[in-house]
Amino acid sequence: MVEPFIRNHHYNFIKNQADIVQKATVSVSDPKVLEAVRYSAESKVLNAFPHGTESQKQLLKKIALLKEAEDFKQYLSSLLPYVVPFPQVTEKQIKKLFPKNKKLKVPDLLTLDYQSVTYLGWMDIATSKLFIVYPAGEEIVGIEGKFTIANRKNTCSLCHGHGEVALFSAVTKTRIAHASPDYYKAIGNYICTDSAACNKRITDVAVLERFIHDVTGRAITKHGT
Protein backbone atom coordinates (compact mmCIF):
# COMPACT_ATOMS: atom_id res chain seq x y z
CA MET A 1 0.00 0.00 0.00
CA VAL A 2 1.35 3.40 -1.04
CA GLU A 3 1.54 5.85 1.87
CA PRO A 4 1.64 9.47 0.54
CA PHE A 5 4.26 11.61 2.28
CA ILE A 6 5.26 14.23 -0.31
CA ARG A 7 3.33 17.49 -0.25
CA ASN A 8 2.97 19.67 -3.35
CA HIS A 9 5.71 22.10 -2.32
CA HIS A 10 8.03 19.15 -1.64
CA TYR A 11 7.34 17.76 -5.11
CA ASN A 12 8.11 21.14 -6.67
CA PHE A 13 11.37 21.24 -4.71
CA ILE A 14 12.35 17.74 -5.86
CA LYS A 15 11.48 18.66 -9.44
CA ASN A 16 13.73 21.73 -9.23
CA GLN A 17 16.61 19.61 -7.95
CA ALA A 18 16.03 17.04 -10.67
CA ASP A 19 16.15 19.82 -13.27
CA ILE A 20 19.52 20.94 -11.88
CA VAL A 21 20.92 17.44 -12.13
CA GLN A 22 19.52 16.91 -15.62
CA LYS A 23 21.07 20.13 -16.88
CA ALA A 24 24.37 19.16 -15.32
CA THR A 25 24.39 15.77 -17.07
CA VAL A 26 24.41 17.48 -20.47
CA SER A 27 26.56 20.52 -19.67
CA VAL A 28 29.20 19.30 -17.18
CA SER A 29 32.13 17.28 -18.52
CA ASP A 30 34.08 16.91 -15.29
CA PRO A 31 32.92 13.69 -13.53
CA LYS A 32 33.84 15.04 -10.10
CA VAL A 33 31.79 18.19 -10.60
CA LEU A 34 28.84 16.17 -11.86
CA GLU A 35 29.12 13.85 -8.86
CA ALA A 36 29.09 16.88 -6.56
CA VAL A 37 25.90 18.15 -8.22
CA ARG A 38 24.28 14.74 -7.78
CA TYR A 39 25.32 14.54 -4.13
CA SER A 40 24.07 18.07 -3.47
CA ALA A 41 20.66 17.31 -4.98
CA GLU A 42 20.35 14.07 -3.02
CA SER A 43 21.30 15.76 0.25
CA LYS A 44 18.90 18.67 -0.23
CA VAL A 45 16.01 16.36 -1.08
CA LEU A 46 16.66 14.10 1.91
CA ASN A 47 16.99 17.11 4.21
CA ALA A 48 13.48 18.14 3.19
CA PHE A 49 12.23 14.95 4.85
CA PRO A 50 13.98 14.81 8.24
CA HIS A 51 11.47 12.27 9.54
CA GLY A 52 11.35 10.11 6.42
CA THR A 53 11.36 6.34 6.75
CA GLU A 54 14.16 4.26 5.28
CA SER A 55 11.98 3.14 2.36
CA GLN A 56 11.02 6.75 1.64
CA LYS A 57 14.66 7.81 1.69
CA GLN A 58 15.60 5.02 -0.70
CA LEU A 59 12.91 6.20 -3.10
CA LEU A 60 14.11 9.80 -2.96
CA LYS A 61 17.82 8.95 -3.23
CA LYS A 62 17.31 7.67 -6.78
CA ILE A 63 17.65 11.28 -7.90
CA ALA A 64 21.45 10.85 -7.75
CA LEU A 65 21.35 7.92 -10.20
CA LEU A 66 19.43 9.56 -13.03
CA LYS A 67 21.25 9.96 -16.33
CA GLU A 68 18.99 10.04 -19.39
CA ALA A 69 16.08 12.39 -19.99
CA GLU A 70 13.65 9.48 -19.74
CA ASP A 71 15.13 8.56 -16.34
CA PHE A 72 14.24 11.96 -14.94
CA LYS A 73 10.75 11.79 -16.38
CA GLN A 74 10.13 8.34 -14.92
CA TYR A 75 11.57 9.35 -11.53
CA LEU A 76 9.19 12.29 -11.17
CA SER A 77 6.27 10.18 -12.37
CA SER A 78 7.12 7.47 -9.85
CA LEU A 79 6.76 10.03 -7.03
CA LEU A 80 3.25 11.16 -7.98
CA PRO A 81 1.46 8.32 -6.11
CA TYR A 82 3.26 9.51 -2.97
CA VAL A 83 2.04 13.10 -3.22
CA VAL A 84 -0.39 14.10 -0.46
CA PRO A 85 -3.40 15.82 -2.07
CA PHE A 86 -4.90 18.99 -0.69
CA PRO A 87 -7.79 18.02 1.62
CA GLN A 88 -11.12 17.63 -0.14
CA VAL A 89 -13.13 20.69 0.85
CA THR A 90 -16.68 21.66 0.04
CA GLU A 91 -18.13 25.06 -0.74
CA LYS A 92 -20.01 24.91 2.57
CA GLN A 93 -16.80 24.25 4.53
CA ILE A 94 -15.03 27.16 2.87
CA LYS A 95 -17.91 29.55 3.53
CA LYS A 96 -17.83 28.61 7.22
CA LEU A 97 -14.23 29.89 7.32
CA PHE A 98 -15.41 33.34 6.24
CA PRO A 99 -18.76 33.80 8.06
CA LYS A 100 -18.87 37.58 7.60
CA ASN A 101 -18.79 37.25 3.81
CA LYS A 102 -22.42 36.36 3.11
CA LYS A 103 -21.98 36.55 -0.67
CA LEU A 104 -18.61 34.81 -0.82
CA LYS A 105 -17.78 33.51 -4.28
CA VAL A 106 -15.93 30.19 -3.99
CA PRO A 107 -13.74 28.96 -6.87
CA ASP A 108 -14.87 25.95 -8.91
CA LEU A 109 -13.77 23.04 -6.73
CA LEU A 110 -14.69 20.44 -9.36
CA THR A 111 -11.88 21.59 -11.65
CA LEU A 112 -9.29 21.82 -8.86
CA ASP A 113 -6.26 19.54 -9.18
CA TYR A 114 -5.97 18.72 -5.47
CA GLN A 115 -2.66 16.96 -5.94
CA SER A 116 -1.00 20.14 -7.21
CA VAL A 117 -2.25 22.51 -4.52
CA THR A 118 -0.36 23.77 -1.48
CA TYR A 119 -2.88 26.49 -0.70
CA LEU A 120 -6.19 27.48 -2.23
CA GLY A 121 -6.21 31.15 -3.14
CA TRP A 122 -8.54 33.36 -5.14
CA MET A 123 -9.50 36.99 -5.64
CA ASP A 124 -12.91 38.63 -5.53
CA ILE A 125 -12.53 41.53 -7.92
CA ALA A 126 -15.83 43.09 -6.85
CA THR A 127 -14.73 43.53 -3.24
CA SER A 128 -10.95 43.77 -3.85
CA LYS A 129 -10.49 40.91 -1.42
CA LEU A 130 -8.14 37.96 -1.57
CA PHE A 131 -8.81 34.68 0.23
CA ILE A 132 -6.45 31.88 1.21
CA VAL A 133 -7.41 28.45 2.53
CA TYR A 134 -4.69 26.24 3.97
CA PRO A 135 -4.48 22.90 5.83
CA ALA A 136 -2.94 23.64 9.23
CA GLY A 137 -2.39 20.27 10.82
CA GLU A 138 -5.75 18.53 11.25
CA GLU A 139 -7.87 21.56 10.43
CA ILE A 140 -8.41 23.95 7.56
CA VAL A 141 -7.85 27.66 8.18
CA GLY A 142 -8.76 30.65 6.10
CA ILE A 143 -7.49 34.21 5.95
CA GLU A 144 -8.76 37.16 3.99
CA GLY A 145 -7.60 40.65 3.25
CA LYS A 146 -7.54 43.47 0.77
CA PHE A 147 -5.41 43.21 -2.35
CA THR A 148 -3.82 45.94 -4.42
CA ILE A 149 -2.44 44.98 -7.82
CA ALA A 150 1.17 46.11 -8.18
CA ASN A 151 1.92 48.44 -11.06
CA ARG A 152 4.92 46.37 -12.09
CA LYS A 153 6.10 42.79 -11.88
CA ASN A 154 7.69 41.80 -8.62
CA THR A 155 8.78 38.77 -6.62
CA CYS A 156 6.15 36.69 -4.87
CA SER A 157 6.94 36.18 -1.19
CA LEU A 158 5.45 32.67 -1.26
CA CYS A 159 6.95 31.03 -4.37
CA HIS A 160 9.74 33.55 -5.09
CA GLY A 161 8.66 33.63 -8.71
CA HIS A 162 8.83 36.90 -10.68
CA GLY A 163 5.60 38.06 -12.26
CA GLU A 164 2.26 39.75 -11.70
CA VAL A 165 1.75 40.23 -7.98
CA ALA A 166 -0.64 41.95 -5.59
CA LEU A 167 -0.07 43.36 -2.13
CA PHE A 168 -2.19 41.22 0.16
CA SER A 169 -2.94 43.05 3.42
CA ALA A 170 -4.75 41.35 6.28
CA VAL A 171 -5.66 42.58 9.74
CA THR A 172 -4.09 40.43 12.43
CA LYS A 173 -6.32 39.05 15.17
CA THR A 174 -3.52 39.13 17.71
CA ARG A 175 -3.47 42.13 20.02
CA ILE A 176 -0.73 43.72 22.06
CA ALA A 177 -1.15 43.95 25.80
CA HIS A 178 -3.30 46.85 27.07
CA ALA A 179 -4.30 47.81 23.53
CA SER A 180 -7.16 50.25 23.06
CA PRO A 181 -10.51 48.83 21.81
CA ASP A 182 -9.98 50.30 18.34
CA TYR A 183 -6.46 48.90 17.98
CA TYR A 184 -5.67 46.97 14.82
CA LYS A 185 -2.59 46.03 12.88
CA ALA A 186 -2.41 45.14 9.20
CA ILE A 187 0.35 42.98 7.78
CA GLY A 188 1.02 42.30 4.15
CA ASN A 189 2.94 40.35 1.56
CA TYR A 190 3.32 40.50 -2.18
CA ILE A 191 1.89 37.31 -3.65
CA CYS A 192 1.11 36.02 -7.14
CA THR A 193 -2.19 37.10 -8.67
CA ASP A 194 -2.32 33.65 -10.29
CA SER A 195 -2.47 31.17 -7.40
CA ALA A 196 -2.38 28.17 -9.77
CA ALA A 197 0.99 29.31 -11.12
CA CYS A 198 2.17 30.06 -7.59
CA ASN A 199 1.25 26.54 -6.49
CA LYS A 200 3.34 25.10 -9.31
CA ARG A 201 6.40 27.04 -8.14
CA ILE A 202 6.20 27.08 -4.34
CA THR A 203 8.91 24.93 -2.73
CA ASP A 204 8.77 26.13 0.88
CA VAL A 205 5.78 26.93 3.09
CA ALA A 206 7.67 28.79 5.83
CA VAL A 207 6.59 32.29 4.71
CA LEU A 208 3.01 31.18 4.06
CA GLU A 209 2.68 29.49 7.46
CA ARG A 210 4.26 32.42 9.27
CA PHE A 211 1.88 34.82 7.53
CA ILE A 212 -1.15 32.70 8.48
CA HIS A 213 0.12 32.48 12.05
CA ASP A 214 0.66 36.24 12.25
CA VAL A 215 -2.86 36.91 10.97
CA THR A 216 -4.79 34.28 12.92
CA GLY A 217 -2.60 33.88 15.98
CA ARG A 218 -2.88 30.12 15.59
CA ALA A 219 0.07 27.80 15.91
CA ILE A 220 0.73 26.07 12.59
CA THR A 221 1.82 22.44 12.64
CA LYS A 222 5.18 22.32 10.90
CA HIS A 223 5.18 20.35 7.64
CA GLY A 224 8.89 20.44 6.87
CA THR A 225 10.68 22.50 4.27
N, C-alpha and C positions, 0 to 999 in steps of 0.2 A: 504493500500500500504506500502510495506517494504521500509524504507529509510536507505540504508547502511551508517554506521558511524564508523565501526571498520576497521582500516587498518591492513595489514598483521602483522606488528610488534606488534600491540595491541593484536591481536588474539594469537600470540605466547606468549605474556606476560600473558594473561588470562589463557592460557593452562598451563603455568608453575605454576601459583598460584593454579589452580585446582589440579594439580599433588601433590602439597604440602598438600593440604587439604585431598586429597584421601589417601595419605600415612599416614597422621595423624589419619584418621578414623580407620585404622587397626593396628596402632602401639602405639597410645596414650590411656591409660586407665583412666587418670584423666579428668573428664568432664570439669573442669575449664580450663585446658590447651588446650583441644580440642576446646573449645569455643573461646579461645584467638587466636588460629590458624585460625579459621573461620573468626573472626572479622578482623584479620590482612589482610587476603586475600581479604575480601570484601572492606576494606578501600583502599588497594593498587590499586585494580581494578577501583574503583570509582575515585580515584585521577588521574588515567590515562585519565579520561574524564572530565576535569574541567568544560566544557561547555555542558555537556550532558543534555538532556531533562529529565523530570521526568519519562517518559515511558522507556527511555533508561536505566536510573539508576535502575528502578525496574527489568528490564531484567537482568542486570548485577549482581544485589544483590542476585540473586538466588544461586550464588556460595556458600553462607554461609549455604544453606539449604541442600546441597547434602550429601547423606549418602552411598548409594550403588554404586557399580561400574557402573551399568547401568545408574544411575542418572548422573554421571559425563559424560558419553558418550553422553547421550541425551542432556545435557546442552551445551556441545561444538558443537554438531550438530545443535542445535537450533540457535546458533550464526552465523553459516555460511551464511545464507541469508543476514546478516547485514554487511558482510565483503565487503569493498570497493575494487574492483579489480584494478589492475594496468591499467593505461590508454591503450586502444588499440592503438598500434603504428604500422606503416608500415615500410618496409625496406627503402623506399624512405625518410620517416621522419627521421629515424635514420641516414642515410647517410648525410642528410643536417646538422646534428649536428657536423659532422666531415668532413667538406669540403676539407681539405687538404689530406685526406686519399682516394685517387681515387680508390683503390682496396680493400676497406674495406669489410671484411667478416662479415656479420650480422648473428647472431644465428637464428636457425629455429624458427620463431615466431608462426608457426602453432601448435607446440607441447608445447608451453609455457602455464603453468597454471597461468593465470593472477591473479587469486584470492590468490595465494600463493607467490606473488612477492612484495617485498618492493623496490628493485632496480634491474635493469637488468644489469648484468655484464658478461663479457666474455674476454677470452684471445686470442690473435693472436700469436701463437707460432712462426710463420715465422718472425715477426717483433719485437717480445718480448714486445708487447704492450698490455695493459689492458684497457678496455673501461667500463665505467659506465654510464647508462642512468637512470635518476631519475625525478619524477614529482615534480617540485618546484612550488607549488601554481597552477596557471592556465596554466603553460607552462612546457615543457619537456626540461631538460638540460642534457648535456653530457660532461664528462671529460675523458681525456685519459692521459696515462703516461706509462713509462717503468716499467716492472716488473722483479724482480729477485727472483727466487724460493729460499726459505730459506733452509739451509742444514739440519735443524731439525724442529720438530713440535714446534709450538708456539701458542700464543693466538691472535686471530683475534681481531682487534680494533673495528670492527663493531658489531659482534655478541657475542664476548667474549668466543667463543668456542675454544677448544684446538685441533689443528690438522695441516694439511698441509697448510702452508701460503706462501705468496709472498710479498716482499716489493714493494709496489706500489708507485712510485715517479712521481709526476706531477709538471710541471712548472707553478707557479702562474702567473696570468695575472695582478695582482695588482702590482703597482710600488711605491717605496718610493719617496718622494719629491726630486727633483734635481738629480735623478739617471742618470747615464751615459747611452748612447744609447744601449750598450751591456749588461746592467744589467739584471740579471734574478735570480730567487730564486726557488729552487725545494723544495717541501714538500712531505713527505711520511708517509705511514701507512702500517702496516702489515695487510693483509686481506686474507680471505680464498681463496684458489685456486679453490674451488668448490662453485660457487655462489649460486647454488640451495640449497646446504646444509646450507649455510650462511643465506639464506632467510628463512629457516625453523627454525633457532635459534634466529635471530635478534629480540630484544624486545624493542629497543630504537634507534631512528634515530638521536640523538643529535650529535654523532661523525661523522656520515655520512654527515649530513647537514652542520656541521662546516667545514668539509674537502672540500665539494663542494663549499662552500662560500669562503674559503681561496684560492681555485684554480681559481674560476671564478670571484670573486669579487662581485657576485650577492647576494642580500639579499634573504634568503630562508624563505618562509612563514612557520611559525611554525605549526607543525601538532600534537603537544602534546608529550607525553612521547615517 
